[in-house]
Amino acid sequence: MNSDNGDMPEGSGAKKAFDADQAASDQDKAASDRGPGRFGDSEQMRSADAASEEKRTQSSEARRAGAELRSGSMLARGENAQKRDEVAELRDIHAQVRDRTAELRDAATDDHEQEFACSAGYASKARRTAAEDRGRAAEDRQRAAEDRNRAAEDRDHASTEVQRAEMDDLTGFYRSRLGHVVLQHEIDRAERSATQLVLLYFDVDGLKRVNDTLGHDEGNLLLEAFARAMRTRLRSYDPVVRVGGDEFVSVLPGIDVDQAVRVAGDIQQALGKAYSGASMSYGLSTLRQGDTAAAMIKRGDEALRVVKAH
């Protein structure tokens, strides 16, 4: 692994992820150096094997930490983009208020000049103040535009992070490890905002039979059809995670069980049109106080098993 990380800011999520990956690489090398076959004595070999296994465990933990840091970096950039959009909107509102204030001040100055024959000095000062208001309004609009540009850059960076992270090549959905981080993020956000959230656990029916009888290429066509059906019926911000060969999980924030059931029915209908005769089964779980992604997935899986058993 290239050890040059000088371009990464000290303390950044990217640098920490790099360091975690570097540590994993170092531990893998140490495990390899201590691998079997380097000692003639069996007791020494057993001791070396145990040390090697411990190093490999540490290596796996380091890589997991690196993946979580990259995931956190991606999510933070997405949140920054949303915050900057909100700031830009507020600045636009301030600009509108200042413009309106300037208009009213100009109008009031005209009225005072006509009704009370105000001095030229008073009118000039009032108009200067109105001009300053317009100037500040223009500055607000400029800063709002800059905020929107930075928000767009944050979104681009977030998108790049996602592409570099673990995404399923066939469906474009999250793979399990990164997906759990994203699901937990949505769960935490729903708890903070006290909003509803429903998890749907999907199983593409008959995928193994299609693979066994028609080949894996045909099975991939079925999975691609399912992915298209999901995208056409879910909202752009509803995350989907591929948790198994034919199993997928999605969380739907801000909706109740009845709405989730309707969404699942729409997906089923879209799948049947995308791939003739195809169907899927699903189970669902609702958010509970203090829930984790693992707990919600487990309840959704259990609900799916009940459905499949009938």
Secondary structure, DSSP 8 states (H G I E B T S, - for coil): -----TTS-TT-HHHHHHHHHHHHHHHHHHHHHT-TTS-SSHHHHHHHHHHHHHHHHHHHHHHHHHHHHHHHHHHHHHHHHHHHHHHHHHHHHHHHHHHHHHHHHHHHHHHHHHHH---HHHHHHHHHHHHHHHHHHHHHHHHHHHHHHHHHHHHHHHHHHHHHS-B-TTT--B-HHHHHHHHHHHHHHHHHHT--EEEEEEEETTHHHHHHHH-HHHHHHHHHHHHHHHHHHS-TT--EEE-SSSEEEEEEET--HHHHHHHHHHHHHHHHHHSTT--EEEEEEE--TT--HHHHHHHHHHHHHHHHH-
